[in-house]
Amino acid sequence: MILKFLKPRTVNVLLTLLIISLPLLREQVQLPTGGYEIARYRPIFLLTSYLQMQDWYPFLLMIGFTLAVYVGASIVVAITSKLLKKRSSIKQ
């Protein structure tokens, strides 16, 4: 199994940092008055917060989430680059 697409490249790393900087995680809490409060969190903020608090289990979960995002971004970049190479070779 070839895992060459996981090699850190500028595009992969920047795309991963962009994705984990977006407010992706959402928490909905019911208030005692009967309403709801919705909070949105950025994964990179949670990662640094858990590291500062030395709360290791959620920190490792966020590391796993970041790695999953990196693998997904690497797959998208690899597929896109193959399609662009194929398209440019057809035009020539």
Phi, psi and omega in degrees: 000124183266122180247035182296332182292345180276357179299130182297118174240164182301317182295316180298313184293316180295320178295320177295315179296323178295315182293316182283353174271351178277149178285087186267324187270135186234139178232132179241121183240133177276129180277155179297336180280354177108350180270186178235146173241129181247128178239139177245137184236146173269132181301326180291326176294316179295322179300311180290325179295314179295326178293318179294323180280351184056042175263096197284323182296309177295329177298315179292327175297319179290326174297316177297319177297317179296319177295322177295320177295320179297316179297317177298316179295323179294321178296315179298316180294319180296316180295317180296317181292323177295318179295321179291322177295318180296318181293320180289328179287331177290321181292332183278000000 
